[in-house]
């Protein structure tokens, strides 16, 4: 079957068969599957504590500790994620399949790290530090959405490919 003539393009699968096999064998796949929801729970709790502190002035220590915990879980998921990317794609970061997710991840890390620097140097004061944490959290939400969207598209694509006799699926509007 040739290329579609309906203005649609054939979408490239997220993984080759070799990459999918490496993904399934990698111990980091399970680690990522555990750390991603854990990081989200830490984020959600911290977000509540940070907003509470900004709104009421109470709970500064809890808010600060929660942002540190969120940052540490981010570092853990980023290190293990780059090990996963190396296992699956042969490079630690910026593999073609996750290039833009990795680019935004660098911004997420930079903002979380800037928070730690501000905290430990006393820069910006508590309010400024917590606002910096919220900026880091906003980029984290964007980045998490990127990954969820990408993995969902990959699952839908895999289902479409398995349902298709010629292993082709279409992406509308591309």
N, C-alpha and C positions, 0 to 999 in steps of 0.2 A: 504494500500500500504506500502511495506517495505522500508528500506533505499535504496537509489540509489546505483547501483553497478558500476557506470561509473567513479569512482574516485572523485565524487563530494560529498560534505557534505551538510546536511540540515542546513541552516543558522537560527540562533535563532532570533526571532523578537526583535526589540528594546524595545517594550513595551508589557506587558501582557494586556489583556483586561481591568483589573482593573486599571492598570497604565495609560492606554490610557484614560480611563474615568476620572481619577484624573487629568491628564494633561489637558483635555478639560474643566474641571471645575475650574482649578487653575487660579486665577487672574494674576499670575506671567507669565503665558504663553503669554498673550497679552503684558505685560510689556517687556518681553524678545524680542518679535516680533517687538517692537518699538525701544528698546535700541540697538539691534544688528546692524541694518542699520545706526542708528544715530552714533554709535561708529565708524562704518566704514567711514562715511562721515568726522567725526572729524579727524580720522586717516589720510585719504587721504589729507585733507587740511594741516594738521600738517606735513605730510611727505614732501609735496612740500615746505613748509616754512623752515623746517629743512635742506633739501638739498640745498635750495637757500642760506640759511645763511652759510652753510659749504662751498659752492662754491664761494660766493661773499663776505662774511663777513658782508653782510647787513641783516637787519631785525632780529637781535638777540632777541629783546623784543617780537616780534610777534612769532618767533619760540619757545621761552621759554613759553610764554602764551599758545601756541597751545599744547605743550607737557603736560603742567599741565592740560589743558582741556581734552586731550586724557586720561590721567591718572585718572582723576575724573570720566569720563564716564566708564572707565574700572572698577573702584571700584564699581560704581553703578550697572553695569551689573553682576559683580561677587557676590555682596550681594544679589541682586534679583534672580540671577541664583541659588544660594545655597538655597534660600527660595523656588524656583520652584522645585529644586531637592528634597527637603524635602517633599513638597506636593505630588510629583509624586512617588518617590522611598522610602520615609520614612527616608532619611538621608540627611544631608546638603551637603556633598561632598563625592566623591569617590564611588558613587553607581556603581554597576557592569557595567551598560549600558554606563556610561560616565567616567569610571575610568581613561583611558589614556588621555582623553580630560581634565579632572580635574588636572591630574599630570602636563601636559604642562601648564595649566592655572596658576598653582602655580609658575612656572618659569616666566611666563609673568608678574604676579603681583610682583614677587621679582625684576625683572629688572626695571619695572616702578617705584617701590618704591625706588630702588637704585638710580634712576635718581633724584627723589625728595630729597633724602638725600644728594646727590652730589650737587644739586642746592642750597639747604639751608645751606650747610656747606662750599660751595665754592670749593669743591674738584674737581679735574680734569680740571678746567677751562672750558670756554664755549665750546671749540671744543671737549674736552673729554666728557662733559655732553651730547652734541648733538650726539656724536658717541654712547654713552650709550643708548640714546633714540632710535637710529637706531637699536641697538641690541634688545632692547625691542620690537620695531616694527616688526623686523624679526620673533621673537618668536610669536608675536600676529598673524601675517599672517599664520604661521604654525598652530597655535591653531584654528584660524577661519576656515582654510581649513579642519581641523579635524572635526569640528562641521558640516560644510556644507556637507562633504562627508558622515558623519554618518546619518544626517537627510535625505539626498538624498537616501541613501541606505534603510533607513526605509520606505520612501515613495514608492520606487520601490518594496520593499518586501511586503508592504501592498497591492499594486496593484496586485502583483503576487499571494498573498494569496487569495485575493478576486476572482481572476480568476481561482483558483484551487479548485477542488471539495473536495480534502482532506486537504486543508489548509497547503500545503507544498510548499516551493519554493527552488530553487537550487542556489548555488553560484559557478560559474565556478572556477576551479583551487584551490579550498580549500581542 
